[in-house]
Amino acid sequence: MEPRLNLSGSPVAVKVMKHLISASRVIADSTVPLTTRVVTAWREATVFTEAERAALELAEQGTRIADAAGGVPDEVWANAAKHYDEDQLAALVSLVAVINAFNRVNVVVQQPAGDYQPGQFG
């Protein structure tokens, strides 16, 4: 599949990607554990702590807000808040937003996965 848009060739896209990458760096500097920020298939896996599961459910619900009226249920937020302080919750919410932004850009322009080169956007 060929991408619809050359993200590294568009001055606007390069600027947006630089900001998203900067946002990612701020989140990386947060106190949310790295293991909580890089996971897949969490429901099926047995290796996650209750805190990690709470963060993953928050991320999943925050990603799927279009699927359910009302957004993230109160019980999902309350469960995450039992395990993370306000700064960590802010980092988790920001991480969900940044990952979703990257994913949506790539889906819209049909960017093949794995083509990113480190440093490509500054």
N, C-alpha and C positions, 0 to 999 in steps of 0.2 A: 504494500500500500504506500502510495506517495502522499506526503503531507500536502495539505491545501495551501499552506502558508509557510514561508521560510522564516521561522521565529528569530533566528539569528541574523537575518537580513533586513528585518524591519526595525527602524529606529524606535518606533513606539513600543513594539513587542520587547525589544532589548531593555528599554527603560522599565517596563512593567515587570519583567523577569528579574531585573536587578533588585527591585523593591520586594518582590516575593522572596527572593533569596536572602535579602537583608532581614526580612521578618522571620525566616527560618532560622537564621543565626541567633536572633534574640531568643527564640524558643529553645534552641539548643543550649543556650546559656542558662536556662531556667533550672530549677531544682527538680523538675519532673524526671524520674529515672529514664535513662536511655532505653532500657528494656520495655518500658511502657510506651515509648514513642515509635517502636519498629516491630509491629506484630501483624500476623494474619491468622485466619481461621481460629480465632480465639475461643469461640464457643465449643469447638470440638476438642481443643487441646486441654490437657490436664495440668499444665505446668505453670499457669498463671495464678498469682495471689488474688485475694479478694479485692485489694486495692487496684491491681492491674485490670481485673475484670470490670470493676466500676468505671475506670477510665475508658476501657474499650467499649463498654456499652454506651457511655456518654458520646464517644466519637461516632459510633454507629448511628445512634439516634440523631445526632447533630448532622450527620451526612444525609440521612434519609428523611429530613424534615418535609420534603415535598410529598412523601408517602402518607403522612398522617397530619390531619388538622391539629393545630395546637402546638406543634413542634416537640421539643424534648419533654417527656413526662416529668412531673415533679418528683416522682419516686426515683427516677434515674438520676436527676440532679442531686437529690438528697443523699443517695448512695455514694455518689462521687464525692460529695462534700464531707462525708464521714472520713474519707481517706486523704483528701488533699486540702491544703490551705487556699486562701483566696488567690495568691500569686500563682500557685500551681494550677488552679482551676482556670485562671486567665490564660496561662500558657497552653493548657489542654484545648480550650475553646479556640484559641488562636491557631494551634496546630491543625485542628479539624478544618478551619477556614482556609489555611494556606494549602494543605494537601488537596482539599476540594478545588481550590482555584487552579492549582497545577493540573489536576486531573481533567477539569472541565476545559481548560485551554487545549490540552492534548487531544481530547475527544473531538472538540469542535473542528480543529485543524487537521485531524487524523494523523497526528504525529506518531510515528512508530516508536514503540517503547525501546529504551536502550540506546538512543542516539545521542543523548546528552554527553558532552565532553566537559570534564571538570574545568572550571574557569570560563566556560563559554559565555556566560553573561556577566562576567566581571568578578 
